Amino acid sequence: MGVNRNYERQAREEGFTCLCSCGFCGNCGEEAHRPVDCETVSKWILKKEFMHMSRMYMGITMACPHCHQDVKNHGRNHTSCSVCKYQFCWICHCSLEGHKDCHKYKGCGETGRARDPIHRYMHYVERWARNHSWRLMAMEDLEKWRSVQLKKLSVKTGTQRHGFRLVDTHIVECRRVLKWTYAYGYYHLPEQGRTKRQFFEHLQGEAEVALERLHRCADQELKSFVNEAEDPSKSFNDFRRKLIGLTKVTKTYFENLVEVLEYECKPKASSEKQRLGTRL
């Protein structure tokens, strides 16, 4: 009975995930939302502007900042225009040369706009909505990958399909975690708490960069082996080691992020560590 109660409590806290990668919270019934608590999710969802603003920022095309031709996003910040080859950040539209820190909220500036509560909300809701959109794209890509491409790649390289499925499932779950960190930032990081905010943004930034590297590797490099005419087995072994390494690094960064934020959301809870576990 004790084991069953412990399992039920853990399931309520961590949520349930279906084979299709859809998950929900065992406490509030909403979408799975680690690392934030149910109260934060409830407040976030109940904001009157939320649904309208989310729809505004969930488009998958935009004009290239350099040549103004339409560019389609592929679920990553790192974007490249197929016409002029300009590489830029999808979030802030800046060149990737020397680009960093656009995940940070710069609301402590001296301008009136920086102190505007709508401006602050927009910073967080844009990034929440963007990661939500990219997670849906990753889920769709995962379904296509499982049904057709994964079988072809497994035959060509002589490797089992299970490992590849775990990588894409990992990306989907990390996108879910990352988007809810922006809800945490909005409700739990007052503009006056500079040290706490900087620590949060450091952890968030490390996790985001690691996920971008993994996603780019799985999206571009892995799938290039499917269309390779010659036997890719030799070069694929080197790539496989690289992919495993990136997956482990990404998992570590996200575990650190989740552990810290869950502790902050539940300061009086048990000190037992809650990790992403096998779902990542």
Order of alpha helices (4+ residues) and beta strands (2+ residues): alpha-beta-beta-alpha-alpha-beta-beta-beta-beta-alpha-alpha-alpha-alpha-alpha
